[in-house]
Amino acid sequence: MKAIKNWKNKIENSIDKGVSTVEEIHQSIASTPFESIEKVKVLNNLALNTKKVQANIIGTVYDTIRSVNKTIGNYVDDVMVR
């Protein structure tokens, strides 16, 4: 049973790390157009605000994915205890 729990933990941690890596890449790619637009003085504030909103939305999506991963891991733990 311990081997199964270790295997489950490795999978859960791998998914979490993978999601974080993908989020980092996604955030970087998504912010690129705003960095160019920020250079236009009249659009600077709009670009900054839009960039922040977008980053928050992207972050929320990946936080949700990590949360689902954790919930499934907890469920598997509960099932293994029974």
C-alpha positions, 0 to 999 in steps of 0.5 A: 500500500505504501508503494501505491501511495508513493506512486500516487504522490509522485504523479500528483507532484509531477502534475503540479510541477507540469501545470506550474511550468505551463502556466509560467510559459503561458503567462510569458507568451500572453504578456508579450503583446502588452509589452509592445503596446505599453510603449505607446504612451496613450495606451500604456495604462490600458495595456498595463491594466489589461495585462494584469486582468489577463494574468489574474485570469490565467493564474486562476485557471491554473490554480483551479487545475492544481486544486482539482489535482489536489482534490483527486489526490485527496480522494485517492488517499481516502479510498486507499484508507478504506 
